[in-house]
Amino acid sequence: MSFVISIIDTVLKEAEKKGLENISSVKVSVGAMTGALPEYLEKYFREASKGTLLEHAVLETKIIPVAAECSDCGSIYTPERSNGYLCPVCRSSTGRVIQGRDIVVDSVICD
């Protein structure tokens, strides 16, 4: 629910700054590492947006997979539990997550 409240707050602040009305859709990218499930985000968005400018808007989600960059060889890879999250190229454990841990509002569509 905290993710949904954050999305709503972000959109409402931007809508107020830009004078937006009649918002029909909010598109967000959801990082796989967040643990947020799109179906729950969409369900709670409907509930939490009641009585706001977003009450009739639809939340559209897109899952962003986790990606890491190896600090040793520079490879970009998907960390996997089966290999201990090591770089599949050089087997280093020095990778850093570069994608998939945020929820980002991509766009707001108005009628």
N, C-alpha and C positions, 0 to 999 in steps of 0.2 A: 504494500500500500504506500510506503514511503516513496517508492519510485514514481507512482502515479501522481502523488501530491507534488513532487518535484517537477514533473512534466507539466502539470496544470499550472503551477506557479510560474514556470518559465514562459509558457505560452501567454498567460494572462498579462504578465509584465510587458512582453513584447507587443501584444495587441493594444495595450493601453498607450505605449510609447508611439506606436504607428497609427493609432486610430482605426484599428481593424474591427470589423463587425461581421456578422453572419458567417462565422467560421464553420465550415462543413467538414473539414478533415484535418487531422494532425498526423504527420508521418514521422516515425521515430525509428532509429537504428538501435537495436538491442544487442549488446555484446553477450556472447555465449557465457562468459565468465561471471556475469552479473547474477546468474541464477534466476533471473526474472523470466517467467513463462508468458509468452505473448497472450495466450487465452485469458490468463488472470489479469494482465495489464489492461486488456480491452474490457473485461468485465468490470473491474474496479474503476476504470476511467468513466464508464457510464454512470456509476454510482456517485463518485466523488465530484463529477462535473455538474451535477444537478444544481440549478439555481445560479449558474454562471454563464458567461458568454459561450462556453464550450458544451453546454447542455445537450445540444443536438448534433455535435460534431462526432465523427467517427475516428477512432484511433487506429491507424494502420502501422503495423510493425514489420520490421525486416531484421532477421537474425544476422549478426556479424560474427563469423567464426573467430576463434582465438588464433592468433599468429604470434610467433616469437622470432626474434633475430638473435643468432648466435654471436656472442661477443668475440669469439675466437676466429671463426671462419667467415662470418657475415651471412651465412645461409638464413633464409626465411623459411620457417617450418611450422607445422601444427604440432604443438606439444602433445604427446600421447602417454597415458599412464603405462601402457604395455612396455615402453622402453625407459621408464623412469623419468620421462619428460626431457630426456637428453636430446641434443642435436643429432639428427639421423645421419648427418654427413661426417662430423668429426667426433661425435660422442661426448662433446663438452657439456658441462652442466651450467655454463655461464650465460645462457639465453635470457633475454628480457622480453616480456610481453609488449608487443607494439600495437596490438589490435584485439578487440573483443572484451574489454572490461568496462565499457561505458555505455550509458544510454544517452543518445543524442537526438535532439529534435531537429529533423532534417528540413521539414517544411510545414507551413500552415496554409491551407487552402480556404479561400473565402468564396462565397457564392457571388 
